[in-house]
């Protein structure tokens, strides 16, 4: 069971990296606001995965919670900064 969880984790890292590198820089900032919802779903999934009775799944779940939270907060910060650029002075 542990090798399956590790395999899914490694494949998720690879797929996520490939998707992010294929997005052009001009589309990256607008897509950050949409990816915040996906990061929220990832946080919930990571929290659920920490409940599996396995040491490695608990640690991988904790790492996933930390990274998804950083991604979500960073996305909101980028979106907020982008929206401030369009406010009238």
VENHU-V728824 format. One record per run of one state. SS is the DSSP state (~ for helix, > for strand, _ for the rest). FROM is the first residue (numbers start at 1). LEN is the number of residues. If there is no record, write none. Layout:
BEGIN
[[SS FROM LEN] [SS FROM LEN]]
END
This chain:
BEGIN
[[_ 1 1] [~ 2 21] [_ 23 2] [~ 25 25] [_ 50 5] [~ 55 31] [_ 86 4]]
END
